[in-house]
Amino acid sequence: MMITLKEIAQEANVSPMTVSNVINGNLKRVSKETADRVHAIIKKNNYVPNSAARTLSTKSSMMIALCIADNFYTDLANENYSQSPYNIDMIGIIQHFVEAEGYVLLLCGGETPQEIIDNMKTWKVAGAIFLAGFDSFIPKIEKELGVPTVFLDNVYSDGAISSINIDDYYGGVLAARFLLNQGHQNLAFASNIIHENPLLELRYKGFLEAHRQKNKDFDVNCVFNGPITYEGGIKIGKEIARHPEITGVVATADVLAIGIIEGIRLSGLSVPDDISIIGFDDIPMAKFVSPKLTTIKQNMLEKGKLTTEELFRLIEDPKALPERKMLPVEIVERFSTKNLN
């Protein structure tokens, strides 16, 4: 019987991750002496790397599951790639850091949390990352999955979990404060249904806090709900254009803001001459749309890096305690906003 990766690690007195890094040529964290020792054991035992064989012969594979809400896969199946630019960018970032550690990224979905959990158990994943939209299912996932897990862009405060988030609340404050300071008296808030998404609710609460700090009331009739997509933004943009009192809009995602710009244009108005708009995320597209989008920037690269670092910390030390980390946000001013002062 061929030796397993785990047995090579035991003989070399290193972790399975180190062996995987040597096999895949990721030697940044491996000394030459260790790499030579691992290569010698591989050669002596005529070991041929095979991920399927590893999965069958060990308790876990060298796979990391990345779980994304089911509607993302529906969008991809329908070739609606513009619907989820943030998710697509984040997948690429996480894949980069996962593969740098010698692991393979497995995109994992399902119609129910139980189906997702069952799929990951079938693949014997070494760890899992849950990207947004799983807030209410976190207790079930933590109880039943049984592998190191990190929650990215999920809002949960009732237990000890490993999570990576940005300061969504302050992002809402920054966006509204920016427009109010530029002399805008009547703002709109564009999002999906706020009370169904804790992350969006945080951004909305921050938006309201900026009004409170300025002693200004906000008309709740100026909350516009719709899918966070380009098409959803076009529809909202047309609705906003029918409200001449609105001069500024805060959108909870760049793709939504870009759609709103188009909806406003189709209505015969102009951004920013008639209506200013601020997005959220600072996706690459924000720099190329016309006008270039003012937005709340989050550091997606750092977010992906911290997420994978936390996951591998838990994999390497099963007794490690979970940690929560929050990244700051900042406003990036471009050309979709106008100073009315």
N, C-alpha and C positions, 0 to 999 in steps of 0.2 A: 504494500500500500504506500502511495506517495505521501511524503511528509507534508504537513499542513503549514500554513503561514504562522499559525499560533505556536506550533512546535519549533519552527525556526526561531521565532522570537524568544522562546524559553531557552533554547540552546545558546543563543547569542546574548542572553540576559538583557534583552531590550523589550520594548513594547511592540505589539503587532503594528501599531501605527508607524513606528520607526522602520520596520521591515517593509511595509507598504511604500513608504517614502523612498527607500533604497531601490526597490523594484521599479518604481515609476520615475526614478531619476530626480526626485525632489530632495536635494541634499543640503539645502540651506541650513537646516537644523540638525544635520547629522555629521559627526566628525568623520574624517577619512578613516581612522582606525575602526570605528564602528561599521562603516560601510564596507570596508574590506572584510571584516569578520562575517558580516551577513552574506556577502557575495560568496565567500569560501564555503559556508554551510549550504547555500543554494546549489553551488556547483557540485559539492560532495554528494548531495542527495538527488541530483538531477531534477530539481524542483521546477515545474512549469506553472507559472501563475495562472489561475483559473478562478474567476469570481464565483462561478456557479458551484465549483467544487468547494470553495471556501465557505459558501453559504450553507452547504449540506453538512460540512464536517465541523463547523464551529457554531457557537450559539448565536452569532450575529455575522452579517456580511460586512463588507467594506462599503456599504451604501448609506447615504444620508437622505432621508425623505424630506422633501419640501412640499408641504401641504398648502394648497390654495383653494379658496372658495370655489364651489362647483360652477358658478356662472362664468368664471374665467375660461374654463375649458369649452363651454358653450360658445363663447366669443371666438375662440381659436378655431373651433370646428366650422363656424360660419365665416371664417376669414376676416373677422372684425378686429384686426390687430390694433387699430387705433383706439379701441375701447379701453385697453388696459396697458398703456405705455409704461406706467409706473411699475406694474407687476412684471412686465417683460424685462425692464431694466434691472429690477431687483433680482430676478432669476439669474441673469447673467453675472451679476456681482457675486451672489452667493455661490454660484457654480465655480467661479474663479477661485474663491478661497477654499471651497471644499476640495477641489481637485489638487490644490497646492499642498494639501495634507495627505494626498494619496488615496482619497475616497472618491466615490462616484455619486453624483447627485441623481436622485430618483424623484421625479415629479409625481405626486400622489394626490388623487382626488377621490370623490365618492359622493353619493347623494345624501348620506347620513354620516354622523360622526362614527357610528359603529362600523359602517362599511370602510371608512378611512382607516380606523384602527385595525380591522381585520386584514386589509390590504398590506399594511405595514408589517403586521405579524407574519404574513405569508412570505414576505421578502426578507424577514429577519434583519431589519435595518438596525444599524448601530446607534442611530440617533435621529431626531426629528425636529424640523423647524415648521412652525405654523404661522403662515403669513396672513394676518388680518381676517376678521370675520368669524373668529372662533370663540369670542369672548364668553358666551353663555355655555359653551361646551368644555371649558377648561377643566372643571372638576372631574368630569367623566374621563377626559383624555389622561389627566394626571393619574387617575386611579387605575385605569385599565391598560394603558399602553406599555408600561414597564421598561421603557428605554429613556436615556437622557433626552430632554425636550426643552426647546427654547421657543418662546412666543414672541413674535415680531409684529408690532403694530396691533396688539391686542390689549384691551383695557380690562384689568382685573385686579382687585384689591383685597380679596377675601382670603388669600392663602399665600404660602411661600412658593413662588414660581420663579424661573429664570425668564426675564423679559427684557426686550430692547424696544424703547419707544423714543419719540421726539417729544418736545414740549408743545403738544397740540394746543393746549389752552392758551399759552403765551403767543402762539402763532396767530390765533384769532384776535388777541389783543393788538398785536403789532399791525395786522392788516387793517382793522377798523380805525385804529388810532392814526395811522398814516393818512387815510382818506379824510378823516375828521380834521386833522391838522392842516390839510390842504384846502380847507374851506367847504368841503362837501357837507351839506346839511341833512340830506335824506339818502340813506344807504339801503341797499338790498343785500340779502344773504342767500346765496345759491348753493344748494347741496342736494343730497338724497334725503330720505325721510330721517330726520335728525334723531328722534327718540328710538329708532331701531338700530342705531350704530353709535356705541359709546365714544368712539374716536371722533366722529363728526360732532357729537354733542359737546365734547370738550372744546372744539374749535368755535362752536356757536356760543358757548358760555363765555369764552374769551372775547368774542365779538361784542357781546352784551356788556361785559365788564368795561370795555373801552368807552362805550356810551355812558355808563354810570360815572366813570372818571371825569367825563366832560359835562356831566349833569344834563345829558341829552336823553330824551325818550326815543325808543325804537318802535316803529309800527310793525307788529307781528304779521300784518298782511303783506309785508315786503320780504317775507321768507318764500323763496321759490324752490319747490322740490321737483326732482326728476332724476333719471338715471345719470350716474357720473360717467357720461360718454360724450363724444363730440356731438352726436345727434341730439342727445338730451340737452346739451348746451345751446344748440341752435333754437330749440323750442323755447327754452327759458329766455334766451336773448330776445326773441320776438315778443314774449309776454312783457318783459321789462321795458321794451321800447314803447309800449302802450301806456307807460306811467311817466309822464313828463316831469314829475316831481323828483324822480330818482336820478341822481347824478353820479353815483358810485356804487360798485358791486364788489362784494367779496365772494369768491368762489372757492369751494373746498378742495379743488383739484385743478391742475393746469389744463388737463384735457377738457374739463367742463368749461373753464374760462375761455379757451380757444373756440369752442363751439358757440359760446355766448357772443363773442366778438363777431362771428359770422352771422348769427341771428340778428344782431343789432344792425349789421351792414345790410342784410337783406330787407330790413325794415326801413331803409333809407336814412339811417342815422350813422354817426361815426364815432369810433373809439380812437383817441380820448376826447375829441372836440365836444361831443354831446354827452357821453357817458364814460367814466373811468372804470377800469376793472383790475382787480388783483387776483392772481391765482395762488396755488399752493403746491409745493414740491420742488419746483425748478427742474423739470424734466428737460432733456436736451431740446425738445421741440419748442420750448418757451423762447429760445434765442432766435428762432427762425421764422416764427409766425409774424405777420404784419398787422398791427405794430408789435414790436417785441414786447413780451409780457413782463410787467412788474409782478413779482411773486414772492411768496414766503419760501425761502430756500431751506431745504434740509440736506444734510450731507449723507447721501445715499451710500456712497462708498464706505464711509466710516461706519454707518449703520450695519451694512452687510459684514464688514470686518469684525465688529464687536459681536454680532450674532454668532458667527462661526467660531470665534475665539471662545465664547462662553460655552458653546456646545461641546467643543473638543476638551475644554477644561473639565466638564462633567463626565465625558467619556473616559478621560485619563484617570480621573479620581472619582469613583462611584460614591465616595463618602462626602464629596464636596457639597457645600450648601449652595442653594440657588441664589442668584444675584439679580437685582433689577438695575437697569441703567437707562438714563434719560439724556438724550442729546439736545443741544440748543438749536434754535432756529434763528434766521435773520431775514430781513427784507432786502430784496434786490430790486432797485428801481430801474425800470427801463422806460418804455414809451407808451404804455397803455393807460397811464394815469396823467391827469392834468391838475395843476395847482390853480385853484379858483380864488385864492387870496389876492 
